[in-house]
Amino acid sequence: MDWAGGRRAFGALTMTALAAVTVAGCSPSQRPADSVAIGATVTMAPTGEREVREAAEVLEDVLDAVEAEHGGVAGISVATEHGIINVGSDGRSRAWSTIKVPIAIAAMQQKVGTESMVRAAISESSNEDAAALWAALGGGAEAAASVDSLLWRYNGVAHTRPTVDEYPDEPTPIGWIPWTLNGQAGFASRLACIPAVDVVWDAMGEIVPWQQSGLGRISGMHFKGGWSQEEDGLYSYTYRQFGALPTDDGVLGVAIIAHPEDGRRGTAERMLDDLADGISRSVEDGSLVASDHCVLPDSLKTTETEGGEPVDLP
């Protein structure tokens, strides 16, 4: 389990108007009817409807192919220049270790965490270091308030406090905090512009090799994953990731999730691989274009490495 066994065990998008648009489409028969919306849901600006629909159709094709090939249920959310597109599962479930990212940022902003703790919590997914950061934020309701405040300010809406209240006897219930794919994609799209993010940003670009499936296949992606067996949910296993991809247009926020039908981590990894490959193709062909509300700051432009040496990004 991602959150239960040590290092390896586990701004809103401002618009004058918002519209929810449903793109027609059939979901694969294996997708439980009560788990996700049918078709694609788009939270978008009043302009760009045609472009959004076209992008959603491309992502639905990727999703359908993954579910047909591997079985189970998957989901994708991407924060684009015209809004956040979601296809498949909305990821309205436990965040597992992906929640370590806002916890680490909040700790760095408040100067209560060390760089070594942050790097271990993010790059290695160390549960012990993440728990230490949570405790450094005050733990319980105090830490939850810090994380919720950060997420609400940067388009990553989540509800940390209710989870803390639900498990009053659990000192670090953070893996159980729910976080939707849309919330993760929105937060990722602004990640590079959050104050005091540099250590976390670097760590998200230095994920250990055994966690490099899925979004780790996309060059330049800064990401974090979370995974676990699910003992009391609709699915038997969850593997989810979210990440930020710097592009010439801005930072593209991406979030993906896989619930393999066979409940195996290996299958979940292959599902994430195929989802990421489809997203990568869509970025390359121009189907997915980032918003310019966060352009990679100069201070983060030498964090990519090539052969161990820093490389300036365009």
N, C-alpha and C positions, 0 to 999 in steps of 0.2 A: 504494500500500500504506500502510495506517495507520501502521505502525511503521517504514517504511523511507524516507520521503522528506520529512522536515521538517515544518513546521507543518501543511501540508495533506495530506501523504502518509500518510499514516496518520492469649462469653456463651452462649454456647450457649443454645439454646432448652431450658431445664431442665424436665424432666418426671420423674414417678416411673416412668413406663413409656413406651415408644415402640412404635408399631405401624406396619408398612408395609401400606397398604391399596391394592389395585388396583381401580380403577373400570372395569368392563367397558366396552368400546367398540371400534369398528373404526377402524383407521388408514387414511388415504387410500392408494390403491394406489401412489402415487409415492414414499412414504416407504420408504427402503431397510430391509429386514428386519433387517439387522445393525447399524443405526445407533442406534436408540432403542427403548425399551420400548413395548409396545402399551398404550394406555389411559393412565390417570393414576396416578401414584405419589404417595402422600401420607405424609409423616412427621408424625405427629399425636399429640396428647394422647389419653388414654383417653376423654375426653368430646368431644362434638360431631361424632360420625361422620356423622350425617344431614346436618348443615350443610356438612361438608367434601365429602361426596359430591355434594350439590347444586351447590356452588361449582365442583367439578371438572367436572361435566357442562356447566355454563355455559361454562367456559374451553375445554373440548373442542369445543364448538360454534363458538366463535370461531376456534380453531386450524384446524378442518376447513374452515371457510369461506375462510380465508386461503390454505391450501394448494390448495384447489380453484380459487380465483380466479387465483392467480399461478403455481402450480406450485412445486415445490421442497419444502423441509422447514423447519418452524418449531418453536419451543418457547416455553413460558411457565412461569415459577415465581413464586409469590406467597406471601409469608410472612404468614399470617393469624392470627387469634386462636386457632385450633385447630391450627395447624401449617403446614408448608410444602407447598404443592400444586404438583406439576409435571405438565404435559401436553406431549406431543410430545417433541422433542429434549431431552435433559438438559443440553446445552451442555458436555459433557465434552470441551472442546477449547481451543485457544489463546484467551487472554483479550484479546489485542491491547491497545488503549489503555485498556480498563476497569481494568486493573491499576494505572494511574497513580493512582487514588484512594487505595488503601492505602499506596502508596509515598509520596504527598504527605503523608498523615496521619502516617506514621511519621517523616518528615523534620521536620514541624512539632513533633511531640512531643519529638523529640530536639534541637530548636532548631538544625538544621543546614541548613535551607532557608529561602529568603526568600519573602515573600508574593508578590512579582512572579513568581518562578519557579513557585510553586504555581498562581497564577491562569493563567499561560500554559500550563502542563502540563494543566490541567483545562478551563478555558473554551475555549482554542484548540486543545487536544490537541497542544501543541508537543512533539515528540520530543526536541529538544535540551534543553529544560528538564527533562523527565522523566528523561533520562539524567543530567543534572547532579544531580538529587535522589537518584537511585540511587547515584551516585558519592559524594555527601555522606554517605550512610548507610554508606559503606565499600566499596560494590561487592561483587560476587561473593557468597561464602558469608555474609559479615557482613551485607550488606544483605538477603539472602534470609532470614536468621534474624529480622531486625527485622520484615519484612513477614509472615512466617509466624506469628510470635508475636502480632502485632496481629490477624490474621485468626482465629486459633484462639480468642483471648479474646472476640471479638465475633461468633461464629457464622458466620464467613465462610470456613470451612475451604478451604484451597488448599494446594498443595505446591510452593512456590517453589524450595526447595533442589535437588530432583532436576533441575529444568530448568537451573539454574546448573551443576550437575555434568555435565550432558549436553553443554553447550556451553562447555567450559573456555577456549576461545580467543576467545570472544565477550564483549566487555566489558559489553554491555547486552542480554542475551537476554530482557529482561523481557516483551516482547510475546508471547513463546512460552509463557509460564507458563499452565498449564491452570487453569481455574476454572469449576466447574459453575454452572448457573443457580440451583440450590438454595443453593449457597454464597454466591452474589451476593445473592440475595433475603434470605437470613438476615442477612448483613452489613448490607444496606441498612436492614433493619428496626431495627437498633441504631445506625445511623450517627450520628443526631443526638445520641446520648448518649455518644459517644466523646470523651474528653478532648482538647482542642486541635484540635477539628474545625472550628471556626468559619470559618477562611479557606477550607478545602476545601469546606465546606457552601455558603458564599456563591458560590464559583466554579462549583459544580455547578448553581446557579440562574441562572448568567449565561453559558450556553453560546452560542457564536457562532451567528448565524442559519443558516449553511449546514449546521450539525449539529443542527438543531432538529426533525428528523423523528422519528417514533416517540414515545417517552416525552415529548419536548418539546411534544407536543400537549396534554398533560394539565396543566391549570393547577395551579401549586404544586409540581410535581415537580422534585426536585433529582436530576440524573442525569448519566451519562457513557456515551459510546458508544465502540466499537472496531470496526474494519473492516479487511478485507484480502482480496486474492486469495489463494487457498490452492493452493500448488503441489504439495504432497505429502500432502494429506488426502483425505477422502472426498468433499468438496465443492469446487467451483471458487471460491466466494466466500462470505465470512462477514461479517455485520453484526450486532453484538450490543450491547445496552444494559442497564444496571441503574440503578435509582433508588429514591429514598425519597420517599414522599408523606405529608406530615403530614395527619392527619384528627382529628376530635373524639375518636376512640377511642385513637389512638396513631399510630405511624409505620408505614405499609404499605410493606413491601419488595417490589420487583418486579424481575424480570429477564426479558428476551426475546431471542430469537435468530432470524435468518433466513438460510437458505441457498437463494437463488433458483435455480431450475432453469436459467435462461438465463445465470447467472453475472454479471448486471449489477447495479451499485450502485443504479440507479434502481428496479429491481424490488424489491431488498432494502428500500429506503426505503419503498416502498408497502406491503410486507408488514409492516414495523414499524409504519407508520401504522395499518393495520387492526387489528393486535394491540393497540396502545395504545388505540384507540377502543373495542374490546371490553372491555378492562380498565376503562377509564373508566366505561363504562355499568354494569359490574358493581359498581363502587364506589358509583355514584350510586343504584342500586336496592337496595343493601344485601346483595348476594350475597357481596361480599368485605369483611370487617371486620378492621381491624388489631388486633394484640395490644397490650395496654397496658404491655408490658415496657419500652418506651421512649416516653415522651410528650415532645413537642417542648419543650426547655428555653426559659425566658423569654428567654435571651440570644440565641436564634436566631429569635425571633418577629417581628423587624422586617426580615428579609432579603428578603422579597418586595417587589417594586416595582410601582407602577401609575402610568404616566405619568411615570416617573423619580423619583417620591417614595416613601419607605418607607411601608409599610402594615402595621399590626399585625395579626397573624393571630389567629384566635379561640382 
